[in-house]
């Protein structure tokens, strides 16, 4: 576990350097990170799945909180899984990974990390109330738009499980209006939503 978090921290440091060189960043937005081959190699060495985001904020924003919400057939059953808060300034990155395992386990592990000028914070947590996920189909990914304005809670990505076999990802409409399209979650057995909230 410590090795995984160390690799995650190393990847974040690389992302900080890359983000600082990006002159096209939009203020108060978050976007899906465009990873280099090296960054992809570092993440894939220990991660089964990874979601990486770059943010750019003005001085009004002081900190960010990221967390995971769990839904079963559209019903919220866990609202603050793997919560992490950090003071942030300017550019930074947020990462969610699920590690590779060499053994059979039914409890998914989530590694979250935040980086900014203030440094790097990481957290690892698992879902103790998960059964038979290994036997389900899975679809996962980040929000589908180029970037998102960071007003209020933002859904950064999702990991969805279903026993129905073939399935589709959550729609772009869902990410733009979660409350208005929350019924989309009903078609999955289990959904983990990765969220962020930037605080002034």
C-alpha positions in Angstrom: 0.0 0.0 0.0 2.8 2.4 0.9 4.5 1.6 -2.4 1.3 2.4 -4.3 0.9 5.7 -2.6 4.6 6.6 -3.2 4.1 5.9 -7.0 1.0 8.0 -6.9 2.9 10.9 -5.3 5.6 10.6 -7.9 3.1 10.8 -10.7 1.6 13.9 -9.1 4.9 15.6 -8.9 5.4 15.0 -12.7 1.9 16.4 -13.3 2.6 19.5 -11.3 5.6 20.3 -13.5 3.6 19.6 -16.6 0.7 21.8 -15.4 3.0 24.7 -14.7 4.2 24.7 -18.3 0.6 24.9 -19.6 -0.1 28.4 -20.6 -3.6 27.6 -22.0 -5.2 26.8 -18.6 -8.6 28.5 -18.0 -9.1 30.0 -14.5 -11.5 28.2 -12.2 -11.8 25.1 -14.3 -10.9 21.5 -14.1 -10.0 19.3 -17.1 -9.0 15.7 -17.8 -5.3 15.6 -17.9 -3.4 14.7 -21.1 -0.8 12.3 -19.8 2.6 11.8 -21.3 3.8 8.3 -22.0 6.0 8.4 -18.9 3.2 9.5 -16.7 1.0 6.7 -18.1 3.7 4.2 -17.5 4.1 5.3 -13.8 0.4 5.0 -13.2 -0.1 1.7 -15.0 2.8 0.1 -13.1 0.6 -0.1 -10.0 -2.9 0.9 -11.0 -5.7 -1.0 -12.7 -7.7 2.1 -13.4 -6.8 5.8 -13.1 -8.6 9.1 -13.5 -6.3 12.2 -13.6 -7.4 15.9 -13.7 -5.7 19.3 -13.8 -7.3 22.3 -12.2 -6.6 26.0 -12.3 -8.1 28.4 -9.7 -7.8 32.0 -8.8 -7.0 33.4 -5.3 -10.6 33.2 -4.1 -10.4 29.5 -3.7 -8.5 28.2 -0.7 -9.0 24.4 -0.6 -10.5 21.4 -2.3 -12.2 18.3 -1.0 -12.5 15.1 -3.0 -14.5 12.1 -2.1 -16.4 9.1 -3.5 -20.1 8.4 -3.3 -21.5 4.9 -3.6 -24.9 4.1 -5.2 -26.8 0.8 -5.4 -29.5 0.7 -8.1 -29.7 4.5 -8.0 -29.9 4.8 -4.2 -27.1 6.6 -2.2 -25.7 4.2 0.3 -22.3 5.8 1.2 -21.7 9.5 0.8 -18.2 10.1 2.0 -15.9 7.2 1.0 -12.2 8.2 0.9 -12.7 11.9 1.7 -9.6 14.0 1.4 -9.2 17.8 1.9 -6.2 20.0 1.1 -5.3 23.7 0.8 -4.6 24.6 -2.8 -3.4 27.5 -4.8 -3.2 28.2 -8.5 -2.6 25.0 -10.6 -2.8 21.5 -9.4 -3.9 17.9 -10.1 -6.3 15.4 -8.7 -5.9 11.6 -9.1 -8.1 8.6 -8.4 -6.6 5.1 -8.9 -7.6 1.6 -8.1 -4.6 -0.6 -7.6 -3.7 -3.9 -9.3 -3.9 -6.9 -7.0 -2.3 -10.3 -7.2 -5.0 -12.0 -5.2 -8.8 -12.3 -5.2 -10.6 -9.7 -3.2 -14.1 -8.3 -3.3 -13.3 -5.0 -1.6 -12.3 -2.3 -4.1 -9.5 0.0 -2.9 -9.4 3.6 -3.9 -6.3 5.8 -3.8 -6.9 9.5 -4.0 -4.4 12.3 -4.2 -4.3 16.1 -4.5 -1.3 18.2 -5.5 -0.8 21.9 -5.6 1.8 24.5 -4.6 1.1 23.5 -1.0 2.4 20.0 -1.7 0.8 16.6 -2.1 -1.8 14.8 0.0 -2.9 11.2 -0.5 -5.4 8.8 1.0 -6.2 5.2 0.6 -9.6 3.6 1.5 -11.6 0.6 0.7 -15.3 -0.3 0.5 -16.0 -3.0 3.1 -19.6 -3.5 1.9 -19.1 -4.8 -1.6 -19.8 -8.3 -2.9 -19.4 -10.0 -6.2 -18.1 -7.0 -8.1 -15.5 -9.2 -9.8 -18.3 -11.1 -11.5 -19.9 -7.9 -12.9 -19.3 -6.0 -16.1 -17.7 -2.6 -15.5 -17.5 0.7 -17.3 -15.6 3.7 -16.0 -14.2 7.1 -17.1 -14.0 10.8 -16.5 -16.5 13.5 -17.4 -16.7 13.8 -21.2 -16.3 17.5 -21.8 -13.0 19.4 -22.4 -13.2 21.2 -19.1 -15.7 22.0 -16.3 -16.2 25.1 -14.3 -15.7 24.5 -10.6 -18.9 25.9 -9.2 -20.3 23.7 -6.4 -19.8 20.0 -6.4 -18.3 18.6 -9.6 -18.6 14.9 -10.6 -15.1 14.1 -12.0 -15.7 10.5 -13.0 -17.5 7.3 -12.4 -17.0 3.5 -12.0 -20.1 1.6 -12.8 -20.9 -2.1 -12.3 -23.7 -4.2 -13.7 -24.8 -7.8 -13.9 -26.5 -7.1 -17.3 -23.4 -7.6 -19.3 -23.1 -5.0 -22.0 -23.7 -1.4 -20.8 -23.0 2.2 -21.6 -21.2 5.0 -19.7 -23.0 7.8 -18.0 -24.1 10.4 -20.4 -22.7 13.9 -20.8 -26.0 15.3 -19.7 -25.6 13.4 -16.3 -22.3 15.2 -15.7 -23.7 18.6 -16.5 -26.9 18.1 -14.4 -26.5 15.3 -11.9 -29.7 16.0 -10.0 -31.7 16.2 -13.2 -30.4 12.9 -14.5 -29.8 11.0 -11.3 -32.2 8.3 -12.6 -29.4 7.1 -14.9 -27.8 5.4 -11.9 -30.7 3.1 -11.6 -29.6 0.9 -14.5 -26.4 -0.1 -12.7 -26.0 -2.5 -9.7 -23.3 -0.3 -8.2 -21.9 3.1 -9.1 -19.0 5.0 -7.5 -19.0 8.7 -8.3 -15.7 10.6 -7.8 -16.5 14.2 -6.7 -14.7 17.4 -5.9 -15.7 20.7 -4.2 -13.5 23.8 -4.4 -14.0 26.0 -1.4 -13.5 29.8 -1.1 
